[in-house]
Amino acid sequence: MTQIGSEITFEEAIAATESLLEQVEANQLSPEQIGETIAALVQSENGARGFFVTYLVSSSSLASHPSEELVQALRSSPDIVAELLAKNVAMSAAMALTHRRNDDEPMAQSSEQVRDRSAALIKLVDLDAVYDRCRKLLESAVTGAGSYQAFLDRWGYDAEQRQLICEALERAIVVPQTNDQLSSDEEEATETIEVISNSVASE
């Protein structure tokens, strides 16, 4: 197993993740070793970025069916993981539209896979930190202000992309609840989407 330190570079993290996934497919690692490797990767921002950029587009069975060891490993670094999962949902949702505008359906579907896998991981890790990041990012996409507005401005997302970002984030943070609670959340989600839809219509 590759030794992973806190000074790992982004490129080294990609290579380490590729090696990990190859070993997983070859049944060369125990569940505990898989968890330890992922936990080591996500302790640093470079490591976590390299892990997610490789894992989320992988054809590995571990990407399609996240194990409990993987989930626990992600929970071991809540702040870094929360930030990246929230942004991955947003960026991949917007990128899917960009690819469709460029008539590149395969890449659009790849972006949607990243969006859906990121959203699934958000539910699996079930961390307050990741729900908080998603809500703040959603707020910035709706209001044009807040803690993630600089991030949205940097990527130049237009109103239609922001609408897709909001829809993806709303789906990511909805968790199983009682019927009354679910009804309340659905009403709130509908109101949020209506705000963005009105913004699109006015442009």
N, C-alpha and C positions, 0 to 999 in steps of 0.2 A: 504494500500500500504506500502511495506517495505521501511523504511528510509535508504538511502544509503549515506554514507559519503566518504570522500576522502581516509580514512584509511582502506577501505574495502579490505579484502584478496581475493586472487584468488578463493579460495573455496567458500567464502561467495558470491562472484559475480556469480559463477555458480548456487548456490542455489537460489539467487535472480532472475536470468534470468529464471530458470526453473519455479519458482513461477509466474513470469510475464507471461510467455507463457501459463501456465495453466489457469490463469485468463483471458487471451485474448480469449482462446478457449471457456471459459465459459461465455463470454460476460459480465464480471464483471468490466471492466475498460473502461473509455471513451478514445477516441483517444488522448486527451490532457494528460491524466494520463499515457498512454503508452509512449508518447513522453518524458514526464518529467522523468519517470523511466529510460529510455534508456539514456537520456542526463546525468543523474546523474551517471550512470554506466561508461560511456565512458570518464568522466573527469579525471579518474586515469588509469594508465596502467593496474593494477590488475583488476579493474572493467571492462575495455574494453576487456582484454584478456578473462576473465570469460564470458562476454557477447557473444563474437564471437565464442568461442569454443563450446558454448551451442546452440546458435542461428543457426549457419551455418549447423548443422546436424539435426536440429529439423524438426519434421513433422508438426509443427504449420502452420496455414494458413498465419501468419505474415512472416514466413520465405520464403514461396513460393511466397507471394505477398506483398513485403515491402510497408508500408504505407508512405504517405507524412510526417506524424509525426515522423516516424522512420528515414527517410532521413534527416529531419531537425535536429533531435537529434544528428545524426552522424556528421553533419556539425558543430555542436557546439564545437567539439574538434578535429580540423583538423589535428594537428600534430600526435596525438596518433592514430587516426583512419586511417590516411594515411599510417603510418608505418605498422600497423597490416594488413590492406587490401592488401597491396603490398606483404608482406611476406606470407599471407595466400594463395594468388594466386600461388606463386612460390612453397611453400612447398607442397600444395595439388597436384599440377601438378606432382611434382617429386614422391610423395608418391603413386600416382595411379600406376606408373610404378613399384615401389617396390612391391606393392601388387600383380600385375600381374606376376611379376617374381616369387612370392611365390604361384602362382595359387590360389589367393584369389580374385575372381572376385567381390563378393559383397562389399568387402572393397575398391577395386579399384573404383567401381562405387560411393561409398560414398565419396571418395576423389575427384572424378570428380564433384560431386554435390557441395562440398565445393568450389572447384575452380570456378565453373560456378556462384555460388551465390556471391562469393567475387568479381568476375569480373563484375557482374551485379550491385552490390553496388557501385563499382568504377565509373561506368557510371552514376548512379543515384545521387551520392553525388556531382560529377562533380567539384572536388576541385583541384586547381593548385597543392596543396601539395601532393595529392595522385598520380597525373600524374608524378610529379617530382620524387617521390620515385620509381615508377614503371620504369621510364626511367633509373634511376641510378642503380637499381637492374638488369635491362636488360643489361646495359653496362658492369656491373661486370660479368654477366653470359657469355657475348660474349668475353670479352677481358681477363678475368682472373685477372683483377685488379680493382681498384676503391673502392668506399666507402662501397660496400656490399660484397667484396671478402672474408673478414673474416667470414661473416655470411655463405656464400656458402661453405667455407672450413670447418667450424665447423660441418656442416651437411654431409660433405663428398660426395657431389653430383658428379656423374660421367658425362661424355660427353653426353650420351644419356639423362640423366635427365636434364642436362643444356639446351639441345635442347628443351625439352618439356616445361621447365620454360620460355624460350624465346618466344616460340609460344604462351603460355598462356598470358604472359605479353603483347605481341604485340596485341593480340585480346582485352585485357582489356582496352588498352589506345586508340584504334581506336574509334573516335567519328564521327557522321554524318557530312559530309562536301559536298562541291560542287564536281562535277565530276572531275575537274582538280586537286583539292586538294586531293581527294581520290586516284586518280591515282598516285600522287606523294608519298603518304603515303604507298600505296601498293608496289611501287617499293622499298622504303626504307625497308619495312618489309621483302620483298623477299631477299634483299641483306643481312639483318641480319641473316635470317634463313640459307642462303647459307654459311655464315661464320661458323655457328655452325655445319652444315651438313658436311662441309669439315673437321672440327675438329674431328667429330665422325669417318669419313672415314679413317682418318690418324692414328687412334689409333688401 
